């Protein structure tokens, strides 16, 4: 199979290669966070289609902060899972300035909780937990998220559309997610919880009222300090 690089040159690689193997072929395996394949972001362990356009995404790439912040949303969710047992998770995307996660908490949260959440996030960062992708069936996803009401709703919505399902795991936290993500939590260098607000599940006022927690993340504390 072959890949088409950003300079329009073509490179032959082994059939069935993953994005990481393609990165190795162009000496970017160590620097790559993920890849862009036919214009879409790919996790490093995903198998590439033949004759695809291929770009390694590194920290200097325009898409890098989006991937970092998406991973930071999962990091925050894991920390909150540790601190607020019984939390129910909805959605946690990256945004232009950071990330947020919608959730149903067992008790109200305030700014007084932010420092301990950040402290737990930093602990998880220090543990260098691998962030691992797994493609799953609907049945497998239902078992993994049997106690997560909003995830089960999302699983069934995706199944109705015929979409493929994937799960990302780090430590004791799992999330239904397309990715891609950083390789491990240690690569998330600077984080901060910014604010909280109320929202409705899926933006529908007929649905449950949830808590939305906003944060941001950068590749360095220097960049964070400049932003703040």
N, C-alpha and C positions, 0 to 999 in steps of 0.2 A: 504494500500500500504506500501511498505518498501523501505528504502534507504540503500545503502551500503557505509559505512564510510571508510576513508583512512586506518584505521587499519583492514579493512575487516570484521568488525562487522556489524550486520544488526540491523536496528531500524524500528519498525512499527510506521507509522504516519497516520493521517486521509487521506482518499482518496481525491484527488483533492487539496492537500496541495500546497501552494506556497513555493518558496525557503526560504522566510523569516520565514514561519511557521516551516519549517524543522530546520532552525537555532535556533529558539526558543526551539525546542525539545532537542537540544544539548547545550543549554545555551550559544549560541554565537550570539544572535540577536543584541546585542548592538555593538559588535565588527565587525560584518560582513559588508563588502563593497558590495559584490556580492557572487556568488557561482560558482563552477565548477561542471557541471552535465554531466556525460558520456564523460568527457574530454573537454566539451565546456563551456565557460563562460555564466552564466545566470544572468539576473536581479533578484533582490529580490522578485519582485511581479509576476514573471512568475510561472505558474503552472508546477509542476514536473511530468515527466513520471513515471510510476510504475517501481519498481525494478531497479532504476538507481544508479550509483555510485554518491556520493555526497561529496563535500568538501566546507566548508565555507572559503571564501577568506577574510582575514583580512589585516591590514597594513603591517604585517610581511611576507605575502605570496609573492612568486615570481611574481605573476600576478598583484599585487596591484598597482605598479607604472604605468603599462600600462593603467589600468582603470582610475587612477587619471589623467594621461596625456590626455587621450581621453576626459575626462570631461573638462580639461583645454582648449582643442581645442574649445569646445563649448562655454566656458566662454569667450575666446578671440573673437570668432565670435559675441557673443552678444554685447560685448563692441564695436567692430568695426561697428556693425549695428547701435548702438547709435551715433557713431561719424561720420560715413560715410553713410548717408541715401542714399538708392538706390543701395547699394552694392549687387552683385550677388554672391552667394556662390556655390562652386563646392564640393570638398571633404576635410575632415579634420581629418585625422587619427593620432593615436599615433605612435611614432617611438621608436627606441631603446634608444635614448637620450632625447626625448621630444615629440614634436608634430608639425604639421604644418596645415595650412588651405590655400587652393587655392581659389582665389576669383577674381572677376572683380570689381575694385574700380572705383568710379566716378572721382577720380583724383589720380595722382601718390602719392606714399607713400615713406617716407624716415625714417632714424633713428631718425630724429627730432620728428617724430610722436610717437615713441615708449613710451616715458614717459607718455603721455596722455592716450594711450591705456592701459598701466599698471595701471594707476590711476583709470580708469573706471572699469577695471577688479577687482581691490581691493574694489571698491565701491559695485560691484555686490556680491563679496565674503561676505562683511559685511552684506548684506541684507539677507543672508541665504536662498536664493531662492530654493525651492524644485525642484529637477530634476525628472520629472515624465514621465513614459513610457506609450504609448497608441498604441495598435495594430489598424491599419486602413486598409480600403479597398483602391483599386486603385482610386476610385472616390473621396473618402475623402482626400487622399493624393494630388490629383490634385487640389482640392479646397484650401487646406492649402498652397500649394506652387504655386498658379496660377501666381504669379509675379516673380518666380524664375526659369529662363530658364534652368539652369544646373540640378536643382533638378527634373524638369519635365522629362528631358532626362533620368535621372537615374531611376525615377519611372517607365517609360515605359520599360526600359531595364530589370528591376527586374520583372515587370509584364509578359514580354515575356518569362521569365525563370520559371514562376509560383512561384516565391519566395513570402513569406509573407512580409508585410510591417509594420514597426513600426516607431513611431515618439517620440522624446524626447523633452519636453518643460521645459523651465526655464524662469521665468519672461515673457518678451514679445518676447522671441526667441524660434523658433521651428526648429528642424533638423530631416531630414530623416536618421534614424540610427538604427542599430541592438543592440547597447549597448554592455555590460552594462555600467552604470555610477555610480558616487558617489550619495549619497542620497540627498545632497543639496550643494550649492556653498560654504558654510562655511567650508566644509571639504577639500577644495583646499587651502592649507596653504601658499605655496610659489610659485610665478610665475615670469617668466621673458621672455620678447620678445628678441629674439637673433639676427635675421637677416631677410632679405627679398631677393627674387630673382624672376626671370621671369620663367614661365613654360607654357606649352600648355595644354588645357583641355584634359584630359585622355591621356596625353603624346603624342598626335598626332599633328605634326606640321601643319597639314591641318586645325586644329581646332583653336578656339580663343586663343589669348595670354592672360594669367592670371598672377596675382601676387601671389606668395607663401610667406606666413609669417611664420617663424619658432619661436618656443618658447620652454620653458621647465618648468617643475613643480616638486615639491617635497612635501613630507609630513611635512617638517620643514624647516625653514630658515637656520638652521645649516647645513642640508644636501645640500641645495642650495649653501651656501657659500663654502662648501668643493668642490662641483662640479665646481664652477666658478674659 
